[in-house]
């Protein structure tokens, strides 16, 4: 059974930094794309960063230049380094991983439970 677990959220002052981590566990899968989503108060869940299998990264405009997504395939992990945080970055951050599952013979998306980030002004 696949599990996706985020960590690293917390309370930080504006201008500060946080590093989020997401680790996938289970059997018989290969990770392809990994993404971070932001779900702010009274907002839809929005993809803010993605890293593809070969390392290509894509960022949503409001975080480009401040956030950095990276991956460690040996650990089945994806990270989000968040710098120059703003109050509008407050929200729940979710990790989504796209897996190729050999038993099922197809790709499936899995989500973590989310980690809360609060940025005070």
C-alpha positions in Angstrom: 0.0 0.0 0.0 1.3 3.4 -1.0 1.7 6.1 1.6 2.6 9.8 1.0 3.7 11.8 4.1 4.5 15.5 4.2 6.4 17.2 7.0 8.1 20.5 7.7 5.3 23.0 8.1 5.0 25.5 10.9 4.7 29.1 11.9 7.2 31.6 10.5 7.5 35.4 10.2 7.2 37.1 6.9 10.6 37.0 5.1 11.5 33.7 6.7 12.1 30.3 5.3 10.7 26.8 5.6 11.6 23.5 4.0 8.8 21.0 3.3 9.5 17.3 2.8 7.4 14.5 1.3 8.3 10.8 1.3 6.5 8.1 -0.6 6.6 4.5 0.7 5.2 1.2 -0.6 6.1 -1.5 -3.1 6.2 -2.1 -6.8 6.1 1.5 -8.1 8.2 4.0 -9.9 7.7 7.7 -9.2 7.4 10.0 -12.2 6.2 13.6 -11.6 6.0 15.1 -8.1 4.1 18.3 -7.3 3.4 20.7 -4.4 0.0 22.3 -4.1 -1.1 25.2 -1.9 -4.5 25.5 -0.4 -5.0 28.9 1.1 -8.0 30.2 3.1 -11.0 30.7 0.9 -9.0 29.5 -2.1 -8.9 26.4 -4.4 -6.0 24.0 -4.1 -3.5 25.2 -6.6 -0.4 23.6 -8.0 2.6 25.8 -7.3 5.6 23.6 -8.2 6.3 20.4 -10.2 9.4 18.4 -10.9 9.4 15.9 -13.7 11.1 12.5 -13.8 14.1 13.9 -15.6 14.4 17.0 -13.3 12.6 19.7 -15.3 10.9 22.1 -12.9 7.8 24.2 -13.4 6.6 27.0 -11.0 3.5 29.0 -10.6 4.2 32.7 -11.0 3.7 33.8 -7.5 6.4 31.5 -6.1 8.9 31.5 -8.9 12.2 32.9 -7.6 11.3 32.3 -4.0 10.5 28.5 -3.9 12.6 25.7 -5.1 11.4 22.1 -5.7 13.9 19.2 -5.7 13.8 15.5 -5.5 15.9 12.6 -4.2 14.9 9.5 -6.0 17.0 7.3 -3.7 14.8 8.3 -0.8 11.5 8.6 -2.8 11.4 12.2 -1.6 10.5 15.6 -2.9 11.3 18.8 -1.1 10.1 22.4 -1.3 12.4 25.1 -0.1 10.4 28.2 0.6 12.2 31.5 1.0 11.1 35.1 1.4 7.7 33.8 2.7 4.7 36.2 2.6 1.5 36.1 4.6 -0.4 35.1 1.5 1.7 31.9 1.4 -0.3 30.8 4.5 -2.2 27.6 3.9 -2.0 23.8 3.7 0.6 22.4 1.5 0.0 19.0 -0.2 2.3 16.7 -2.0 1.1 14.8 -5.0 3.1 12.0 -6.6 2.3 10.2 -9.9 3.4 6.6 -9.7 3.7 3.9 -12.3 2.4 0.9 -10.5 3.6 -2.3 -12.2 0.9 -4.5 -10.6 -1.9 -2.3 -11.9 -0.1 -1.6 -15.2 -1.0 2.1 -15.1 -0.2 5.5 -13.6 -1.9 6.6 -10.4 -1.8 9.8 -8.4 -1.4 9.8 -4.6 -1.8 12.7 -2.2 -0.3 13.3 1.2 -2.4 14.5 4.2 -1.0 18.1 4.0 1.1 20.2 6.2 0.1 23.6 7.6 2.2 26.7 6.9 1.4 29.9 8.7 3.3 33.1 7.8 2.8 36.0 10.2 3.2 39.6 9.1 
